[in-house]
Amino acid sequence: MKTVIGFNGSPRVTGNTSRLVQAILAGAQAAGAKTRLVHLARLDMGGCTACMACRQQAACSQPDDMGRVVQDVLHADAIVLGSPVYMWQVSGQTKMFMDRLYPLLNPDFSTRLVRRPRLALAFTQGHPDGSFFWPYFEQTSKVLALLGFQAVEIVSATGTRAPDDVEKQVATLVRAREVGTGLV
Ligand SMILES: Cc1cc2nc3c(=O)[nH]c(=O)nc-3n(C[C@H](O)[C@H](O)[C@H](O)COP(=O)(O)O)c2cc1C
């Protein structure tokens, strides 16, 4: 059975980003995968300290939750990463998470991700225009592809302000489920 892990980078654990990530996971689950949702805001996770221990091995020297998460990512078949747009970028939790994935890279920037997990990115934004942040979403996708993920799809929900606004966006949720199915 394939394993798909979803990471919600919004501090609102029942907000739009979490719901969008869960819609993707639901699609993966319907296709037969075992899925799990992790809220980044609930992890014991600090910023990268640039100790460079991960240049020698695919592990982090910090004794927090990211050591286990890095190992989980190394063994996953697919990853879903969701973030709200904060100040035109990913949330602080999401940026910290991405920095802490540095152990996935060898010193020559080749990947240590032997399984090359598939990746779906989920973004939510208050701005109503779906094209507004798209170049940034694609840039983020390219960075994660460099880490060794197979960047598959980007799903975005726009104009989401109240925590459940995305529930009214049926086409977006349908697409999210389809993307989840495609991960498996
Ligand atoms: C600190 C902060 C900064 C934000 N910056 C932006 C922004 O630059 N552009 C935008 O379109 N929406 C911005 N928003 C709105 C969120 O992206 C939007 O409401 C999102 O759906 C929230 O996700 P959530 O429901 O999962 O918490 C911001 C919200 C917060 C709290």
The ligand as an ORCA input file, in Angstrom:
! r2SCAN-3c Opt
* xyz 0 1
  C      -0.378     37.140      8.061
  C      -1.221     36.956      6.820
  C      -0.738     37.394      5.617
  C      -1.497     37.227      4.455
  N      -0.984     37.661      3.264
  C      -1.697     37.458      2.130
  C      -1.167     37.872      0.867
  O      -0.055     38.387      0.749
  N      -1.925     37.668     -0.238
  C      -3.165     37.075     -0.175
  O      -3.800     36.899     -1.214
  N      -3.695     36.673      1.015
  C      -2.984     36.834      2.160
  N      -3.499     36.419      3.357
  C      -4.796     35.687      3.364
  C      -4.593     34.151      3.391
  O      -3.687     33.738      2.414
  C      -5.906     33.430      3.132
  O      -6.941     33.885      3.971
  C      -5.716     31.930      3.302
  O      -6.774     31.216      2.720
  C      -5.621     31.531      4.785
  O      -5.454     30.133      4.860
  P      -6.115     29.286      6.043
  O      -7.607     29.425      5.936
  O      -5.649     27.893      5.814
  O      -5.590     29.832      7.321
  C      -2.775     36.593      4.521
  C      -3.254     36.152      5.773
  C      -2.498     36.335      6.909
  C      -3.028     35.841      8.243
*
